[in-house]
Amino acid sequence: MRFLRQSLTGLFLLAATLGLLVYAAATVRDAVQTRMSEEPRVPQARERVFTVNVVTATAGREVPVLTAFGQVESRRELELRASAGGRIVELADGFVEGGHVEDQQLLARIDPADAEAALERAQSDLYDAEAEAREAADAVVLAQDNLTAAQEQAQLYEKAFQRQTDLQNRGVGTAAAVETAELQASSARVTVIQRRQSLAEAKARVDQSATTVQRAKLAVSEAERSLADTEIRAGFSGTLSDVTVVEGRLVSSNEQIASLVDPDALEVAFRVSTQAYARLLDDNGQLLKADVTVTLDVFGTDIEAQARIDRVAASTGDGQTGRVVYARMDRAPSFRPGDFVTVSVQEPALDNVVRLPATAVDGNDTVLVIGEEERLISASVQVMRRQGDDVLVRAPELEGKQIVAQRTPLLGEGIKVRTLAPAGENATAEPTLLELTEERRARLVAFVEGNGRMPEEAKKRVLAQLSQPKVPAEVVERIEARIGG
């Protein structure tokens, strides 16, 4: 009985399962037939519209600015070298690194003992030579007097000889007396010749003594120069650098002990490309005396000075390209030789040019212009200058039209766009300010105050910014970058 009951239950479940499977198959068949009998529905295509920033092309007069990097140099620099060797026995109080000295100020003195002794010997030789010259002059006077006396005596003997000859002719005198008078006259003439020879020798002695005096004077002058070489003096007013000696040190001849730099005679040397250099020439090929702005970046604070182009280097340099241009700086007390600066040169103005963002022009010198129905049109432009994030182009046919400010790979000719407000109409964003903790502020202030290379003017400006409740983030980042923060 139990077996029969379980068998009937299994047959009932099997029949129910088969019935459900048949019902499901019929439902699927009806759904497929209904789907296949319907007409296909094609979705409606919609054109994609891009949103772009635009600028209005407005032609006008622009002054291009050539930006380069250069180094500040001094037009007046002197190497201080020891003209004589020896021990340094005296140094000026200001003879230190960065010390200011005046023109012809005594900077250092080398032990002058040997030079002073040599000068005294030379002066003694000069005194001897001058005494010899005076003695030679007196000898000439005496020789001249002796010659005069000998000539007078010879005349007397000649008269005596003539008188004896007359007496002999009248028969009064004797031949012996005539011969004696003749011999005396002859001896007197010989004496005159000897006195003349003595006078010539005395004059020659005078010439020799004059030469000896001159040589002695030259020796004295040389000794005085050697003594003067023991003193090192400033050639002009300036600042000392590269000081390498202390008092008591032995120096050799021609050894450099310091350099003297004129801080008021500065210039900046910067290298530009040959193409950029050609734009700095006038119609006659002469270098323009263009205005230059020299900028020194000190912890986010820009120190500026004005300069004017002065000359160009004679040669390019081995392995170099372009041209090295020198600009003479005006008064720039915050600058020092060796500073790495940014140079901005004002080129000749350009007329009828449009300033556009650099992202608006592609590599083929084309821009995208908003045309009819707000569709993009490609137009060619002539790129005149690139100015940082901007570019100066010349395209008279684009006057007053709207140009896409930022090009992307998705934009091209014929694309429909929706324009936003022209770039540059929004107000300039304010610089980011930070509130510093007392520890952080004290750390930054201590670093700035302890920086000896920072100009006083810039140091005061940075400290004033750090004393404010909120400090520009750029200043904080630059200081912490230098102290490893």
Sequence and secondary structure as in RCSB ss.txt:
>XXXX:A:sequence
MRFLRQSLTGLFLLAATLGLLVYAAATVRDAVQTRMSEEPRVPQARERVFTVNVVTATAGREVPVLTAFGQVESR
RELELRASAGGRIVELADGFVEGGHVEDQQLLARIDPADAEAALERAQSDLYDAEAEAREAADAVVLAQDNLTAA
QEQAQLYEKAFQRQTDLQNRGVGTAAAVETAELQASSARVTVIQRRQSLAEAKARVDQSATTVQRAKLAVSEAER
SLADTEIRAGFSGTLSDVTVVEGRLVSSNEQIASLVDPDALEVAFRVSTQAYARLLDDNGQLLKADVTVTLDVFG
TDIEAQARIDRVAASTGDGQTGRVVYARMDRAPSFRPGDFVTVSVQEPALDNVVRLPATAVDGNDTVLVIGEEER
LISASVQVMRRQGDDVLVRAPELEGKQIVAQRTPLLGEGIKVRTLAPAGENATAEPTLLELTEERRARLVAFVEG
NGRMPEEAKKRVLAQLSQPKVPAEVVERIEARIGG
>XXXX:A:secstr
 HHHHHHHHHHHHHHHHHHHHHHHHHHHHHHHHHHHHS           EEE EEE   EEE  EEEEEEEEEES
 EEEEE SS EEEEEE TT STT EE TT EEEEE  HHHHHHHHHHHHHHHHHHHHHHHHHHHHHHHHHHHHHH
HHHHHHHHHHHHHHHHHHHTT S HHHHHHHHHHHHHHHHHHHHHHHHHHHHHHHHHHHHHHHHHHHHHHHHHHH
HHHTTEEE SSSEEEES    TT EE TT EEEEEE TTSEEEEEEE HHHHHTTB TTS B   EEEEEEEETT
EEEEEEEEEEEE S   TT  SEEEEEEE   TT  TT EEEEEEE   EEEEEEEEGGGS TTSEEEEE GGGB
EEEEE EEEEEETTEEEEE GGGTT EEESS  TT  TT BEEE S TT S      EEE  HHHHHHHHHHHHT
 TTS HHHHHHHHHHHTSSEEEHHHHHHHHHHTT 
